[in-house]
Amino acid sequence: MSRASVNGITVGYDDQGRGAPLVLVHGHPFDRSMWAPQVAALAGPELRVIAPDLRGYGESTVVPGKTPLETFARDIAALLDHLGLGEVVIGGLSMGGQIVMEFYRLFPGRVRGLLLADTFAQAETGEGRKLRAAQADRLLREGMRPYAEEVLPKMVAPYNIEALPEVAAHVLGMMRGAPPEGAAAALRGRAERPDYGDLLAEVSVPALVVVGRDDEFTPVADAEFMSRRIPGATLAVVEGAAHMPNLERPAEFDGALRGLLAAVGRAAVPGG
């Protein structure tokens, strides 16, 4: 694990492999360890995989209050500056996917390819903003444990909780271990996100949209919407998975991601 001082905070991150950079952004309320299977499978002589802890999570600085998606995106850009990296393939799951869309809005010239996993592009509704505010208050009041146990069967498909107990334990441990102040700040900031539908129509790099077939948080319909909006996007629906296909079905997830990386490589070749 490495650390960097950027934007007035300390960011913990993994940085494995060499070659073309791939940045993976975790969701809420997780940390960078959710990408451990991908780092292990993909990092090597031709691919450098960077997985940061977002501010408020994991081993990064906890900043109470409200953390907008723009702040997360600018933290990632500052980390890339620290690492001397310009253009990257960048992907995220759930809230991480929304951070990736915000990153593309702010820094389109730095993006060579997009991975949007189990996420959605629409702005929050009025009712949704109220629910996120109430949830933030609950996390500060009760801590993470009650929430984590409540949502586990939606994060990981119930049949996988039984069949893949180590995956369920990992997801539950990440959620229980998340700092309540950081998670609440992210919820408040995420409630104010813009609608990214029009932005997706402007994407000009290879893009992959992934979703677990049984995801209740971000159903297949949300993924289909995004894949239709992005010119030339690939849609991968992972069978036997819910909200965490990268952990529930890593081989299928990694196969789709390798397809995106290959498309990025072809796009970099004149006439490719």
N, C-alpha and C positions, 0 to 999 in steps of 0.2 A: 504494500500500500504506500502511496506517495501523498504528499501534502503540498498545497500551493496557497500563497496569500494573494487573493484577488478581490477587488471591489470591497475592500475593508473586512473581508472574512477569510477564514481558512477553509479550503475545500479538500476533502479527502477523495482520492480517486485511484483506480487501477489503470495501469498502462502497460499492456503486454503486446509483444510482437513487434515487427518492423514492417515497413512498406506503407501502402495506402492506408490512411486513417479512417476508422469507423468509430463514431461516438454513439453510445447507447445511454439513453436517459430513462431513469426509473420512474415509476408511478407513485401514487399516494396509497397507503402510507408505508412505503417500502424503503429500500436503500439499494446501493449499487450491487449488493450480493445477489439480487434477483437475476442479474445477467451472468452469474458465474458459469452456467453451462455454455453460454455463447462465447465468453472469453476463452474458456478451455478448448472449445471445439474450433474456433475460428482464428485466434491469434497465432501468428507464425511468421515465417520469413517474408510473406507477401502481404500480410494484413496486420495493421496495428490497431488494437481494440482498446478504446478509452472509455471507462465507465465511471463517472463522477457521482459522489453523493451530493444531492441538491442541498442548498442551504436549508437548515432546519431538520435535516435527516442524517442518519448514519453518523459519520465522523466529521461532518461539516458543521460550521458554526450555526447555532440556533439563534434566530432573530425573531423575537415575538412581534405580534401585531398583525400585519397583513403583507403578504408577499405576492405581488402580481406576477403573471406569467412573464411579462417583460423583464422583470428582475432576474428570474431564473435563466432566461435566454441570454441576458447580458453577462451573467456569471459564467455561462458556458463559453461565450465568446472570449471573455477575459482569460479563462483557463486555456483555451486554444492559443491565444496570444502568448501566454506564459510558456506554452510548449513549442512555440514557433511554428504553429500550423495555420495554414490559410484555408484551403478548400478541403471539405470532409464529406463523407457520407454520414448522415445523422439519422438516428431513429429513436423512437420512444414509445412506451406503452402507457395507455390510459392518460393520466395527467401529463406524463412524459411526452405522449404524442401531441398534446396541445402545446406544450413547451416547444416542441420541434416545429410546429406550425408557426408559432410566434417567432422562433429563430429564423425561419424562412422569410417571414414578413420583414424582419429587421435586417437580415444579412443574406439576401438571395444569392449574392455573388460568392458566398463561402460554401454553398451547398452543391455537391456533385450528385447526390442521390438522397431519397427520402424513404424512411420506413415509418409507417403509421400503424401501430398495433393496438387493437382493442380500445379505440378512442373515438371521439366524434367531434365534428367541426362546428356545430351550432353554438350560438351564444346561450348563456344561461337564461332561463325563464324567470319571471318574477317570483313564482312559487319556488323555483329551484334556488334562487338567491336566499330566500328565507330559510329553506331547509339546510343549506350549507352553513349559514350563520348559526342556526340552532345546533348543528352538528359540531361546529367549532367550539361553541360554548360547552357542549356536553363533554368533549375531549378534555377541556381544561378542568372541568368539574369532576369528572369520573376517572380520568386517565384513559389509557389506550386499551386496557384489557377487555372491558365489556364490549366495546365496539369491535375489536378484533375477533372475538369469539362469535359475535353476531353475524359478521359479514363473511367469515371464512367459507361457508357453503356457496357463496356467490363468486368469491375470488377463485376458488378451486372447485370444480364440479364435484358434487357429493360422491359420485362413483369413484372419482380419483382420490378423494379423502380416504376412502377405504382401500383402494388399490395401490395408491402411492403415498403411504403415510409419511415418508421422508419429505416429500414435496409439501404436503399439508403442514408439517411441522416447521419447515423453512418459512413458508408464507406467514403462518401464525406467529412465529418468532420475530419476523421483520415488523409485523404490525404491532405486536406488543412492545417491541423495543423502540418504536418511533417516539421521539420527544413530543409530548402533547402540544407544547407551544409552537414548535415548527409545523406540525400537522395542521393546527388550527389556523396559523398564519397563511398556509397554502390554500386552505379551504376558502378563506375570506378573499384572497386574491383571485382565485380561480372563479369565484362567483361573478367577477366583473369582466371576464374575458370577452373579447369581441367575437363576432361571427366570422369564421374563416372560409365560408363557402365560396365567396368571390375570389379569395386568395388562391384557393386550390385550383381554380380554373386558369390561373396564371402560371402554374408550376411548369417549368420547362426542362426538368431533369428526370431521369428514371425514378419511378416511385412504386413502392409496394405497400399495399394495404392488407393487413393480416387481422383475422378475428377468429376466436374460438367458436365453434358451431353452437355451443350451449352457453355463450356469454349472456348473462342477464343485464349487466350494467351497460354494455355497449353491444346491442344485438347486431346480427348480421346485416340488418337493414341499414344501420349507421355506416357500416363498412362499404356496403354497396353504394350508398350516396356519395361517399368520398371518392371511391374508385371511378364513379361516373363523372365526377367533377374534374378529376385530374387527367389531363390529356395523356393517353397511352399507359395509364396506370395498370398494374397487375393486382388482381384480387386473389388472396389465398384464404380459404375457409378451412381451418384446422379441425378435423373431426376428433371427437373424444377429448375436448378441452372446453373450458369456460373462459374466465377473464385472464388467465395466465398461461397461454399456450406455449410460451417459451420455456416454462417449467413443466407443464403437464405433458407436452408432446415436443420435446426439444429437437428430436430428429426432423420432424416435419417442419417445425419453425425454422430451423437452421437451413434446411433445404431450400425453402422459399427465400430466405435471406441471401443465400449463395447465388440464387438466380438474380436478385437485385444487384449484387456486386458484379456479377458477370455483365449485366446490362450497362452498368456504369463504366466498366472497362471497355465495352464496345463503343459506347458513346464518346469515349475519350480518343478513339482512333478516327482520323479523318475518313469519312465515308463508311464508318463502321456501323 
